[in-house]
Amino acid sequence: AARGRGRGAAMSEAAAGMAAAAAMAEARLRRKQLLSAEEAELFELAQAAGSGLDPEVFRVLLDLLRMNVAPLAVFQVLKSMCAGQRL
């Protein structure tokens, strides 16, 4: 029973950490006014899904997609960049 409580506590701590990170990212977003209202809603959705993206990175991704860069190409570049950071 104690093990189950520990896992639940860890999960709630993780959720609280994610919420705090999302709030900080949203505050940065508001300060810098990087995104339009529609883009901000999409960013909030990405944060709710646990993306953890910085608003500036999110803006670059949107710009690439607007320039008709293939989404698969964006994904592959991000994947290769992240692979270099894994332990």
HELIX and SHEET records of a PDB file:
HELIX    1   1 ALA A    2  LYS A   32  1                                  31    
HELIX    2   2 ALA A   37  ALA A   48  1                                  12    
HELIX    3   3 PRO A   55  ARG A   66  1                                  12    
HELIX    4   4 PRO A   71  ALA A   83  1                                  13    
END                                                                             
